């Protein structure tokens, strides 16, 4: 089963195939914000993929448009609600830790 590691807390949890990074965070009480409820309508679940980006679903246009408005975006940025895990381990860094 694939695993998702959340930095900077260095917490690792198993993910169901096809589950989003946000789903894994919510199911394990990881503090990943999701103001819009996971509908790609905000950027509070912004993460930076450190490892395993090839195991995540492709970025859709809607996610790209949303990330254009986020702060601190890199080429490895994803929205946790849109990035679905498929077949391998992923390491992500949460960008808004501490903003509850």
PyMOL CGO cylinders between C-alpha atoms (Angstrom):
from pymol import cmd
from pymol.cgo import CYLINDER

trace = [
    CYLINDER, 0.00, 0.00, 0.00, 1.42, 3.44, -0.87, 0.3, 1, 1, 1, 1, 1, 1,
    CYLINDER, 1.42, 3.44, -0.87, 2.46, 5.75, 1.93, 0.3, 1, 1, 1, 1, 1, 1,
    CYLINDER, 2.46, 5.75, 1.93, 2.33, 9.53, 2.22, 0.3, 1, 1, 1, 1, 1, 1,
    CYLINDER, 2.33, 9.53, 2.22, 4.87, 11.33, 4.40, 0.3, 1, 1, 1, 1, 1, 1,
    CYLINDER, 4.87, 11.33, 4.40, 4.02, 14.83, 5.59, 0.3, 1, 1, 1, 1, 1, 1,
    CYLINDER, 4.02, 14.83, 5.59, 6.85, 17.28, 6.31, 0.3, 1, 1, 1, 1, 1, 1,
    CYLINDER, 6.85, 17.28, 6.31, 7.92, 19.16, 8.37, 0.3, 1, 1, 1, 1, 1, 1,
    CYLINDER, 7.92, 19.16, 8.37, 6.21, 16.91, 10.97, 0.3, 1, 1, 1, 1, 1, 1,
    CYLINDER, 6.21, 16.91, 10.97, 7.72, 13.77, 9.37, 0.3, 1, 1, 1, 1, 1, 1,
    CYLINDER, 7.72, 13.77, 9.37, 4.50, 11.75, 9.80, 0.3, 1, 1, 1, 1, 1, 1,
    CYLINDER, 4.50, 11.75, 9.80, 3.90, 8.80, 7.47, 0.3, 1, 1, 1, 1, 1, 1,
    CYLINDER, 3.90, 8.80, 7.47, 0.53, 7.18, 6.79, 0.3, 1, 1, 1, 1, 1, 1,
    CYLINDER, 0.53, 7.18, 6.79, -0.78, 4.54, 4.42, 0.3, 1, 1, 1, 1, 1, 1,
    CYLINDER, -0.78, 4.54, 4.42, -2.94, 5.71, 1.52, 0.3, 1, 1, 1, 1, 1, 1,
    CYLINDER, -2.94, 5.71, 1.52, -5.57, 3.84, -0.44, 0.3, 1, 1, 1, 1, 1, 1,
    CYLINDER, -5.57, 3.84, -0.44, -4.86, 3.83, -4.18, 0.3, 1, 1, 1, 1, 1, 1,
    CYLINDER, -4.86, 3.83, -4.18, -6.70, 6.82, -5.65, 0.3, 1, 1, 1, 1, 1, 1,
    CYLINDER, -6.70, 6.82, -5.65, -6.99, 8.66, -2.34, 0.3, 1, 1, 1, 1, 1, 1,
    CYLINDER, -6.99, 8.66, -2.34, -5.99, 12.33, -2.37, 0.3, 1, 1, 1, 1, 1, 1,
    CYLINDER, -5.99, 12.33, -2.37, -3.23, 13.74, -0.20, 0.3, 1, 1, 1, 1, 1, 1,
    CYLINDER, -3.23, 13.74, -0.20, -5.91, 15.76, 1.59, 0.3, 1, 1, 1, 1, 1, 1,
    CYLINDER, -5.91, 15.76, 1.59, -7.95, 12.59, 2.28, 0.3, 1, 1, 1, 1, 1, 1,
    CYLINDER, -7.95, 12.59, 2.28, -4.91, 10.95, 3.86, 0.3, 1, 1, 1, 1, 1, 1,
    CYLINDER, -4.91, 10.95, 3.86, -4.28, 14.08, 5.96, 0.3, 1, 1, 1, 1, 1, 1,
    CYLINDER, -4.28, 14.08, 5.96, -7.90, 14.30, 7.17, 0.3, 1, 1, 1, 1, 1, 1,
    CYLINDER, -7.90, 14.30, 7.17, -8.10, 10.58, 7.97, 0.3, 1, 1, 1, 1, 1, 1,
    CYLINDER, -8.10, 10.58, 7.97, -4.98, 10.84, 10.13, 0.3, 1, 1, 1, 1, 1, 1,
    CYLINDER, -4.98, 10.84, 10.13, -5.53, 14.25, 11.78, 0.3, 1, 1, 1, 1, 1, 1,
    CYLINDER, -5.53, 14.25, 11.78, -2.63, 15.86, 9.91, 0.3, 1, 1, 1, 1, 1, 1,
    CYLINDER, -2.63, 15.86, 9.91, -3.07, 19.67, 10.05, 0.3, 1, 1, 1, 1, 1, 1,
    CYLINDER, -3.07, 19.67, 10.05, -3.50, 20.31, 6.33, 0.3, 1, 1, 1, 1, 1, 1,
    CYLINDER, -3.50, 20.31, 6.33, -5.93, 23.19, 5.81, 0.3, 1, 1, 1, 1, 1, 1,
    CYLINDER, -5.93, 23.19, 5.81, -8.86, 22.81, 3.42, 0.3, 1, 1, 1, 1, 1, 1,
    CYLINDER, -8.86, 22.81, 3.42, -11.00, 25.93, 3.66, 0.3, 1, 1, 1, 1, 1, 1,
    CYLINDER, -11.00, 25.93, 3.66, -13.12, 25.05, 0.61, 0.3, 1, 1, 1, 1, 1, 1,
    CYLINDER, -13.12, 25.05, 0.61, -13.73, 21.46, 1.72, 0.3, 1, 1, 1, 1, 1, 1,
    CYLINDER, -13.73, 21.46, 1.72, -11.51, 19.91, -0.96, 0.3, 1, 1, 1, 1, 1, 1,
    CYLINDER, -11.51, 19.91, -0.96, -13.25, 21.26, -4.06, 0.3, 1, 1, 1, 1, 1, 1,
    CYLINDER, -13.25, 21.26, -4.06, -10.29, 23.01, -5.73, 0.3, 1, 1, 1, 1, 1, 1,
    CYLINDER, -10.29, 23.01, -5.73, -11.78, 26.40, -4.82, 0.3, 1, 1, 1, 1, 1, 1,
    CYLINDER, -11.78, 26.40, -4.82, -8.92, 27.72, -2.68, 0.3, 1, 1, 1, 1, 1, 1,
    CYLINDER, -8.92, 27.72, -2.68, -5.20, 27.07, -2.07, 0.3, 1, 1, 1, 1, 1, 1,
    CYLINDER, -5.20, 27.07, -2.07, -5.11, 26.29, 1.65, 0.3, 1, 1, 1, 1, 1, 1,
    CYLINDER, -5.11, 26.29, 1.65, -4.14, 22.63, 1.00, 0.3, 1, 1, 1, 1, 1, 1,
    CYLINDER, -4.14, 22.63, 1.00, -1.05, 23.66, -1.02, 0.3, 1, 1, 1, 1, 1, 1,
    CYLINDER, -1.05, 23.66, -1.02, 1.79, 21.16, -0.62, 0.3, 1, 1, 1, 1, 1, 1,
    CYLINDER, 1.79, 21.16, -0.62, 5.19, 20.81, -2.27, 0.3, 1, 1, 1, 1, 1, 1,
    CYLINDER, 5.19, 20.81, -2.27, 6.00, 17.32, -3.51, 0.3, 1, 1, 1, 1, 1, 1,
    CYLINDER, 6.00, 17.32, -3.51, 9.49, 16.36, -2.34, 0.3, 1, 1, 1, 1, 1, 1,
    CYLINDER, 9.49, 16.36, -2.34, 9.46, 12.76, -3.61, 0.3, 1, 1, 1, 1, 1, 1,
    CYLINDER, 9.46, 12.76, -3.61, 7.19, 10.53, -5.64, 0.3, 1, 1, 1, 1, 1, 1,
    CYLINDER, 7.19, 10.53, -5.64, 5.50, 13.07, -7.92, 0.3, 1, 1, 1, 1, 1, 1,
    CYLINDER, 5.50, 13.07, -7.92, 5.32, 10.31, -10.56, 0.3, 1, 1, 1, 1, 1, 1,
    CYLINDER, 5.32, 10.31, -10.56, 2.91, 8.49, -8.23, 0.3, 1, 1, 1, 1, 1, 1,
    CYLINDER, 2.91, 8.49, -8.23, 0.42, 11.37, -8.21, 0.3, 1, 1, 1, 1, 1, 1,
    CYLINDER, 0.42, 11.37, -8.21, -2.42, 12.07, -10.63, 0.3, 1, 1, 1, 1, 1, 1,
    CYLINDER, -2.42, 12.07, -10.63, -1.73, 14.64, -13.36, 0.3, 1, 1, 1, 1, 1, 1,
    CYLINDER, -1.73, 14.64, -13.36, -2.43, 18.30, -12.67, 0.3, 1, 1, 1, 1, 1, 1,
    CYLINDER, -2.43, 18.30, -12.67, -5.67, 19.44, -14.30, 0.3, 1, 1, 1, 1, 1, 1,
    CYLINDER, -5.67, 19.44, -14.30, -6.23, 22.94, -15.72, 0.3, 1, 1, 1, 1, 1, 1,
    CYLINDER, -6.23, 22.94, -15.72, -8.42, 23.91, -12.77, 0.3, 1, 1, 1, 1, 1, 1,
    CYLINDER, -8.42, 23.91, -12.77, -5.65, 23.04, -10.32, 0.3, 1, 1, 1, 1, 1, 1,
    CYLINDER, -5.65, 23.04, -10.32, -3.09, 24.96, -12.39, 0.3, 1, 1, 1, 1, 1, 1,
    CYLINDER, -3.09, 24.96, -12.39, -5.32, 28.05, -12.38, 0.3, 1, 1, 1, 1, 1, 1,
    CYLINDER, -5.32, 28.05, -12.38, -5.75, 27.82, -8.62, 0.3, 1, 1, 1, 1, 1, 1,
    CYLINDER, -5.75, 27.82, -8.62, -2.00, 27.40, -8.02, 0.3, 1, 1, 1, 1, 1, 1,
    CYLINDER, -2.00, 27.40, -8.02, -1.34, 30.48, -10.14, 0.3, 1, 1, 1, 1, 1, 1,
    CYLINDER, -1.34, 30.48, -10.14, -2.90, 32.46, -7.29, 0.3, 1, 1, 1, 1, 1, 1,
    CYLINDER, -2.90, 32.46, -7.29, -1.11, 30.69, -4.42, 0.3, 1, 1, 1, 1, 1, 1,
    CYLINDER, -1.11, 30.69, -4.42, 1.97, 32.03, -2.66, 0.3, 1, 1, 1, 1, 1, 1,
    CYLINDER, 1.97, 32.03, -2.66, 5.27, 30.15, -2.61, 0.3, 1, 1, 1, 1, 1, 1,
    CYLINDER, 5.27, 30.15, -2.61, 4.38, 28.00, -5.61, 0.3, 1, 1, 1, 1, 1, 1,
    CYLINDER, 4.38, 28.00, -5.61, 7.12, 25.84, -7.15, 0.3, 1, 1, 1, 1, 1, 1,
    CYLINDER, 7.12, 25.84, -7.15, 7.21, 23.42, -10.06, 0.3, 1, 1, 1, 1, 1, 1,
    CYLINDER, 7.21, 23.42, -10.06, 6.50, 20.69, -7.49, 0.3, 1, 1, 1, 1, 1, 1,
    CYLINDER, 6.50, 20.69, -7.49, 3.46, 22.43, -5.98, 0.3, 1, 1, 1, 1, 1, 1,
    CYLINDER, 3.46, 22.43, -5.98, 0.15, 20.56, -5.78, 0.3, 1, 1, 1, 1, 1, 1,
    CYLINDER, 0.15, 20.56, -5.78, -3.20, 21.07, -4.15, 0.3, 1, 1, 1, 1, 1, 1,
    CYLINDER, -3.20, 21.07, -4.15, -3.65, 18.27, -1.64, 0.3, 1, 1, 1, 1, 1, 1,
    CYLINDER, -3.65, 18.27, -1.64, -7.31, 17.86, -2.58, 0.3, 1, 1, 1, 1, 1, 1,
    CYLINDER, -7.31, 17.86, -2.58, -6.48, 17.25, -6.25, 0.3, 1, 1, 1, 1, 1, 1,
    CYLINDER, -6.48, 17.25, -6.25, -3.30, 15.15, -6.04, 0.3, 1, 1, 1, 1, 1, 1,
    CYLINDER, -3.30, 15.15, -6.04, -4.37, 11.50, -5.91, 0.3, 1, 1, 1, 1, 1, 1,
    CYLINDER, -4.37, 11.50, -5.91, -1.89, 8.79, -4.90, 0.3, 1, 1, 1, 1, 1, 1,
    CYLINDER, -1.89, 8.79, -4.90, -1.38, 5.93, -7.36, 0.3, 1, 1, 1, 1, 1, 1,
    CYLINDER, -1.38, 5.93, -7.36, 0.96, 3.04, -6.73, 0.3, 1, 1, 1, 1, 1, 1,
    CYLINDER, 0.96, 3.04, -6.73, 3.88, 4.45, -4.82, 0.3, 1, 1, 1, 1, 1, 1,
    CYLINDER, 3.88, 4.45, -4.82, 5.14, 6.42, -1.85, 0.3, 1, 1, 1, 1, 1, 1,
    CYLINDER, 5.14, 6.42, -1.85, 4.96, 10.20, -1.81, 0.3, 1, 1, 1, 1, 1, 1,
    CYLINDER, 4.96, 10.20, -1.81, 6.64, 12.82, 0.41, 0.3, 1, 1, 1, 1, 1, 1,
    CYLINDER, 6.64, 12.82, 0.41, 5.02, 16.24, 0.64, 0.3, 1, 1, 1, 1, 1, 1,
    CYLINDER, 5.02, 16.24, 0.64, 5.80, 19.40, 2.58, 0.3, 1, 1, 1, 1, 1, 1,
    CYLINDER, 5.80, 19.40, 2.58, 2.84, 21.32, 3.97, 0.3, 1, 1, 1, 1, 1, 1,
    CYLINDER, 2.84, 21.32, 3.97, 3.07, 25.01, 3.14, 0.3, 1, 1, 1, 1, 1, 1,
    CYLINDER, 3.07, 25.01, 3.14, 0.67, 26.50, 5.65, 0.3, 1, 1, 1, 1, 1, 1,
    CYLINDER, 0.67, 26.50, 5.65, 1.49, 24.68, 8.84, 0.3, 1, 1, 1, 1, 1, 1,
    CYLINDER, 1.49, 24.68, 8.84, 0.48, 26.58, 11.96, 0.3, 1, 1, 1, 1, 1, 1,
    CYLINDER, 0.48, 26.58, 11.96, -2.33, 28.58, 10.31, 0.3, 1, 1, 1, 1, 1, 1,
    CYLINDER, -2.33, 28.58, 10.31, -5.40, 27.01, 11.90, 0.3, 1, 1, 1, 1, 1, 1,
]
cmd.load_cgo(trace, "trace")
